[in-house]
Amino acid sequence: MLRKLLLPTLLIALGYCLWASPELKAIAAGVAVFVFGMLSLEQGFRRFTGGALESLLRRSTRGLGRSIGFGILTTTLMQSSSLVSVLTISFLSAGLIGLGAGIGIIFGANLGTTTGAWLVAGFGLKVDIGAFAMPMLVFGVLLIFQKPKSLHAAGYVLTGLGFLFLGIHFMKEGFEAFKDSIDLSAYAVAGYPGVFLYVAMGLIATVVMQSSHATLVLTITALAAQQVSYENALALAIGSNLGTTISAIIGALAANIEGKRLALAHLIFNLVTGLIAIAIIQQMMLVVDGLSARLGIAADDYTLKLALFHSLFNVLGLLLMAPLTGALVRLLVRLLPDRAEDLGKPMFLSAAVFELPNTAIEAMRKETIRLYDRAVEIIAHALAVDRDRLLSDVGLATLVSAARRPFPESIEQSYEQSIKSLYSAIVEFTSQMPSNATPQQLQHLHALRIAGRNVVEAVKAAKHLQSNLLVFMRSPNAAVREQYDQLRIQIGGVIRAIEALRRPRDETVTVLSLDHVRVQLEQADLVANGVLDRLIRERRISARVATSLMNDSSYAMHLCRNLIEMAQTLFAAQDLRIEEAERSVALSDEEIAKAAQRKSG
């Protein structure tokens, strides 16, 4: 009941304050416009990515130094450490980067966010920034209504910048007007009580607005209007840094264990950095004064000195924490250990990976590979063969000949517990694809879903095949044993060919290599190649056994074809254009049948 009354009460109180104070109304409007500008800017950058950010990510996070640089660069461009944090959690949840690289990006993002303070203090307060806002809004809105994705995204970016500038203008004007009626600086609190009070205020403001940039801009404009003391403004900046971790924690709630570890790393970094800045704030003020004199910053230009302080304590935190990244990763793994893997539940599919379509596709691909890996184990056991030996270099004929003892695992139970439940999660995931996905991305996602269905069909075929296979592979009739062993060899050969495609030892192994396997499959068809008829004529097998063998051969063919079709999607070139080119030159089913006939002839 109290929770339901809280929001209406706050809205009524805020409405009264805005009605009673025109100056506060201007400041509040400035904050609202600024935050809306941040949202528009984020929306624009989300639409701009289209795979470019993921490609840059793969190249730019090989090593801690590169990861930090990537965090600095992206946050400087996007002016949103919260967005970079949420995207990094998305990358990590999809398995695109490791935890160490993710921590490096977060470290860099904290430093990159300081550029916003420099821009506002050095440019936003020195000129009539509102004059720049209007043209940006006009051109931005025009571009938003354009159909090309790049123009549409550019429109959101321009509109976002326009609202940012307009928000800063309103805040500056509001605080200037405040000076004539109320002097907020009279309420300044000196010493460490003031530091802790204003750190808490900065943290709360950032949590409420979900933007450390908004808190910093509000602080800088209040400082420029002399409505807050310099020392209290420094404490507000520290608080804004602490508050920005809340966005990462909220983003991690829907992430997997790696995403939660990254959010905790973000919290630890900002807490350590903030506590150090609070502990030596007086000494840092002296360092800022000394550096300001060297950089030509006037002694009374407190806005630029605030920007310098903000950069300094983030650099200090980076220098302290970067060498400890390895130890931090180990600590996070201990604090948040991996749970026992539930084969029936997704590992990579979560709400966190929806931030970018390509990230969602990569998560889907990894989850489908998990589905395939489990299916290979089930199929191997259905053939009475150990999975590791099936994937080894041991000759298939030797392996099959020695493997006559059935595994105790129930395929029916394994299918229900892992395959069916995991595939259901994959199907549900594909129905929630991000709305900004391109037709090509949607097509790729649909292909992955079909690949998952192929895996499920292969396991079902193995289930049907197993009942007769376990009986006839130990039959006293040598001819029957030989034919069922050939079915086992046939399936094992397909799985090994797929493994060679998945982990190629040279560049000649591509999805086209499976055409040769498909031709061999057609040649091995017992009905088409006349082997079954010959065995019946020679009275080596009975008609009843021949019927079972014909059905089981069909199941084996169905299993192999589904696995091959799956591999053509799942382990093809990751570049969609290369994948389409490979598919265009791959043999059709009709061409495969003709090739098999020619070889048989």
N, C-alpha and C positions, 0 to 999 in steps of 0.2 A: 504493500500500500504506500509506504514512504517513498519507494523507488518511483512509483507512478506519479507522485506529487512533486518530485524533485525537479524535473525538467520544466513543468508549467510554472513552478515558483521562481526558478532561475530566469525564465523568459520574462515574467512579469516584473521582476526586480530590475533586469537589464533594460526593459522597455521604459520603466520609470526613470532610471538614471539617464537614458538617452533623451527623454523628454525634458528633464530638469536641467541638463547641461548640454548646450549646443557644441561646446568645445569637445566634450567627451564623445558626442555623436560623430564628429569629424574623425576623431582618432579611431573609434570603433569601426567606422565605415572604411577607413584606410586599412585596418587590419583585415577586415573581411574581404576587401578587394584584393589585397596582397595575397591572402591565402587562396582565393579563387584563381588568381594568376598563377600560383604555384601548381594548382591542380591542372590548369590548362596547359602549362608548360610540360608537366609530366605526361599528360595525355598525348601531346604532340610528339615527345620523344619515344613513347611506346609505339606510336604508329610509324615513326621514322625507321625503327630498327629493321624490320623485315628480314632478319637473318644476319645483317651486317654486324650487329653487336655480338652475336654468338660466335661469328667467325673471328672477330677481333679478340674475343675472350680466349679462344683456343690458342691464339698466337701470343697473347700478352700475359699469360699467367704461368709461364714455365719458369718458376723461380720466384722467391719472395720479393726481390727487387722489382721485377716486372709486374707482379700483382699489386704492389703498393703504387707503382706508377699508373697502372690501369685505374685504380680507385681514385687517385688524384685527378687524372684527366677526365674521367666520366663525370665525377661530381662537379668539377669546374665547369664543364659544358652544360650539364643538366641543372646545376644549382639546386640539387636535392640529394643530400646524403641518405635521407630516408628511402627514396626511390632506389638508389644504388644498393642499399642494404637489402631491401625486399627482393630486388632482382638477383642479387648474389645468393640469397637463400634459395631462390628459384633454381638457379644454375646448380647449386650444391645438391638440392633435392633430386634433380634430374641426373646427377652423376656426371655433369659436364666438367666439374672442377673438384679438386680435393679440398679437405678442410683447411690445410695450410695455406693454399692459394686464396680461399675465401676469407681467411683471417687477414691476409695481406691486403686484399681489396678493401676490407673494412678499415684497416689502419689508414690506407691512402684516402679513403672517403672522408675520414675525420679531418685530415689536413686539407683536402680539396674544398671542404665546406667553408673554410676561412676566407676563400676568395670573395665570397658574397659580401662579407663585412668590409673588405677593401673597396669593392665597387661602390657600395652605398656611401661609405665614409669619404672616399676620394672623389666620387663623381656625383652620386645621387643627391648630396646635400650642397654641392658647390654650384649647381646650375638649376634652371627651372625644368626639372625632370618631367613635369606634367606635360610640357610642350612636346616631348618626344613620345609620350604615351598615346596621344590622339591619333597621329598617322599610323602607328603600329596597330591600333585597334581597328581602324578603317580597313587597312590592307589585309589584316589578319582575318577579319570576318568575311571579306570577299573571297579569300583563298579557302576558307573552311568549306564553302559551298562548291568548290571545284571537285570533279570526280577523280582525277589522278591522285594516287595515294600520296605521292611526295608533296604535291601542292596542298592537299588536305592537311597533312601533318605540319607543313610549314605554316599554314594558317593558324593552327593551334599554338605553335611555338611563338609566332608574332603576337597573337592575342594574349598569350600568357605573359610575355614580356611587357606588353602594353598595360595590362592590369597590375603587374608588379610595380611599374613606374608610377602608375596612377595611385596605387596604395601608398607608396612611399610619400608621394606628394600630399595626399590627404593627412597622413600621420604627421608630417612636418608642419603643415598648416595648423592642424589641431593643437599640437604642443606649443606652437608660437602663440596661438590665441589663449592658451591656458595661462601663459605668463601674466596676462593682464588681470586675471581673476583669482587664480590659485597658484601658489608657489609650492609645488610638490617637493622641491629640494629641502624645504624646511623640515620634512619628515625623514631626512636621511639619518641612518644609524651608523655610527662610527665603530671602528674596531671589529673584532671577530664576531660579536653578536650581529652586526650589520652584514658581515660576509655570509654567515650561515642563513640569516633571514632572507637575503636577496638571492642566494643560491637556490633556496627552496622556492622562491617566487619565480625564478627563471625556469626551474624544472616544471612547476605546475603550469606555467604559461605555455611551455613547449608541448606538454602532454595534451592540454586543452586544444591548442591550435594544430597539433601534429606537424609542427614545422619549426626547427631550430632557427631557420632563416627568418621566419616571421618574428620570433622573439628577439633575435639580434637586431633586425631593422627597427623594431619598436624601441629597443634599448638605445640604439644609436640616435634615432630621431629625438628621443627624450633627453639624451645627453647633449645633443646639439642645442636644444632649447633650454638647457640648464635646469631641467625638471628632475634630474636624478644626478647624484654625485658621481664623480669619476670612479671612486673605490666601489660604490654600490653597483655601478654599471659593469665593472669587471666581474663581480660576483654573479650578476645576472647572466653574463656570457658563459661562466662556468656551469651554471644551472641549466642553460639551454643545451649545452653539450651532454649533460647527464640525461636530460629529458628526451633527447633524440633516440636513445636506446629503446624507448617504449615502442616505437614503430617497428623496430626489428623484432622485438619480443612478440608483438601482436602478429607480425608476418610469420613468425616461426611456429605459432600455435597450430597452423594447418600443415606444417612441414614434417618431414621424417626426422629421424634422430640426428642426422648430420645438420639439418637446418636449425634444430634446437641447440646443438653445440655451438654453431656460429653465432646465434643470438646471445648465448651466454658469454662467448668470447667478446662480443661487442660491449656487453654490459661490464665485463671485467676491465676491458681497456679504458672505457670512459670513466669508470669508478676510480681506477688507479690514477689516471691522468687528472681527474677532478680533485681528488684528495691531495695529490702532490701540489697542484696549483693553489689550493686553499692553504696548505701548510706553509708555502713560501711566497704567498701573495705579495708581502711587503718587499721581499728581495727582488721578485719579478718586476714590481713597479719601478725599482731602481734601474734594473736592466733595461726596461722599456724606455726610461728617461734617457739613459746613455745612448741606446741605439737610435732613438728619435733625433737626438742632437747630431749624430753622424749621418743620418738619412735626410736631414734638412726638414724634419717635421717640427713645426713650431711648438714651443713648450706648452701653450694653451690650446693646441689642437687635439682635444681629448678624444674626438671621434676616431682619428687616425691612430692615436695611441691605443685605443681600445682594439682596433683591428690588428695592430701589431701584437698586443698582448694575447689576443685570441689565437693568432698564428704561433706565437712562441710556446704557449703551454701545450698546444697540439703537437708541435715539433718535438718538445721535450718528452711527451708521452710516447711518440713514435720511436725516438732514440732509446728509450728505456725498455719498451716492450718488444720491438722488432727482434733483438737478439734472443729473446725468450720464447719465440714462436713455437719452436719444437717442444719445449717444456709445457707450453700452454696447450698444445694439441694433446699431449699425453695426459695432462690434468683433466681436460674436457672429456676424454675417453673414459677416465676413471670415474668422473662425476656423473656422466651420462653413458653408461655402458650399453653396448649393443644388446638388444633383446634376442632371445632365441628365435631364429628365423621361422616364421610361420609360412610354409610353402603355399598356403591357400590365400594369403593376404598380399596385396601389392607392396613392393618395397620403394618404388620410384613414383608411383602415381599419387599425387596429393594436390590439394588446392593451390599450394605454393608454386607449382610448375606452370600454372595458367598465365603467368605474367607475360610470357612471350610464346607465340604459337610454335616456333621452332624448338623451344625448350620443352614444350608439351609433347611434341613429336618425338624428341630424343628420349624423353621419359617413357613414352609409349613403346618405343623400339626396345629399350632395355628391359622393360617388363615383359614384352613378348619373347625376348631371348630367355628370360627366366622361365617362362612357360615352356619353351622348347627344351631347355636343359632338363627340366623335370620330366618332360615327355620322353626324352631319350633314355633316361634312367628306367622309366616304366616299360618302354618298348624293349630295352635290353633284357630286363628281367622276364618279360613275356617270352623272349627267345631263349631263356635259361642261360643267359650270358651276363657276366659282370660288366657294368658300364665302362669302367676304366680299362679293362682288357679289350672291350669292343673298340675303344678309341685308341688303342695302342698299335704298335707296328707288327704285332703277332699275326701271322697269316690267318685269314678268315677260315679257311678249310681246316687248318689245325685246331683253331679255337673252337669251332663248332663241333668238330669230331670229339673233342675232349669234354664238352659241356653237355651233359645229359641229365643233370639233376635240377629239377624245377626250384625256383625261388619261392619262399613262403609268402611273399607279398601278394596281396589281393589287388588285382588291377581295378576291379570295381570300386574297392574302397579308396585306393589311391586316386582314382579318377574323380570321385566325389569330393574328397578332402582337399585336393590341390588343384587339379586341372580345371574342373568345372567352376569352382569358386573363384579362382584367379581369372579365368576367362570372363566370368560375369562382371568382375571389377573392371576389366579392360573394356568390355562393351559399354558399361555405364560411363566410363571415362570419355569414350569417344563421342558420346551424346552431349558432352559439355564443352566442346571445343571453343576456345576464345572467339568472340564475335569478330575480331579484327583479322582473322585468318584469311589468307588468300585462297582462291579456288585450287591452286596447285598444292597448297599446304593441306587443305581438306582432302584432296585426292590422295596425298601421301598417307594421311591418317587412315583413310578408308582402306587403303592397300594393306596397312599394318593390321587393321582389324580382320581383314580376310586372311592374312597370314596366321593370325591367332586361331581362326576357325579351322584352317588347314591342320594345325597342330592337334586340335581337339579331334578332328576326323581321323587323323593318323592313330591316335591313342584308342579310339573306338574300334578301328580296324584291327589293332593289335589285340584288343580284348576278345574280339570274335575269333581271331586266328589262334589264340593261345590254347583254347580247349582241346582242339584236335592235335595241335602241334606237340603238346606235352605227352600225348599218348603215342602218336606215330613216330616221334623222333627216337623212341626206344622200342619200336616194333621189331620182331624177329625177321620180318620181311625186309631184306636189304634194299630192294628197289624203292619201297615206301620210305625207308629211312633216308635214302639218298635224295629223294625229291623234296622231302621236308627240310633236309639240311641245305639244299639248294635255295629254298625260300629264305632260310635264316641268313645264308651267305649273301643273297640278293639284297635283303634289307640292311644288313651290316655294311655292305659296299656303298649303299646310298648314304647312310649316316656318315661313313668315313669321307665320302666325296664332299658332303656338306661341311664337314669339319675342316677339310682342306681349303674350302672356299672361305670359311669363317676366319681361319688363321693361316693365310697363304704364306708359303715359304719363298715364293718368287712372284713377280708381277704378271706372269703368264696365266695364273689361276684367277679367272673371273667367273662371273655368272654364266658365261657362254660355255664354260667347262662342263656344266651340267647337261648340255645337249648330248654329249657322248654317253653319259649315264642313262639318259632317257632312251637312246637308241638300244642300249644293252637290255633295258627293261622290256622293250617291245620284243626283242629277240627271245627273251626268257619266258614269254607267255606260253604256258604249257599247251593251251588249246590251239593257239595260232601256229606254233611251230611243229605241231604234230606229235610231240613226245607222248602226250597222254594217250592218243589213239594207238601208238606203237606199243606202249606198255600193256594196254588192254588186249591187243591182238596176240601178243606174245604170252598172254596169260600170266604176266608177272604181277599184276594187281587185279583185284576184283572190280566189277562195275561199281559196287557200293563204295569201295575205297576211292575209286576214280572220281566219283561224285564229290566226296569230301575234299579230295585233293584239288579238284577244279574250283570249288568254292573258296578254299583256303588260298589258292593261287590268286584268285580275284581280290581277296582281302589284302594279300601282300602287295599286289599291284596298286590297289587303292591307297594303302599306307605310303608306299614309296612315292607315288605321284603327288600326294598331298605334301609330303616332306620337301620334295623338289620345288613345288610351287611356292611353299613357304620360304625356302632358301632364296629363291629368285627375288623375293621382296626384302627379306630380313637382312641378307648378307650381300646385297648388291652394293654398287658404289653409292656413297653417301650423297654425292652431288646428284641432284635430281635429273639434271640434263644428261649426265653420263649414264645414269640408270635407264633413262628412256632410250638412249642410243643403244645400250646393250640389249634391251628388250626388243627393239626394232629389228635387230639382226639375228635374234635368237630364232631357232627353228620352231615352226608351228607344229601342232599335233599331227597334222596330215603329212608334213614333211618328215617328221620323226618316223611315222609308220612306213613311208616309202623308203627311207634310209635303212630301216630294219629289214625290209623285204629284200632290198638289194644285197645287203650283207649276208642274209640267210641264203639267197640264191647263189 
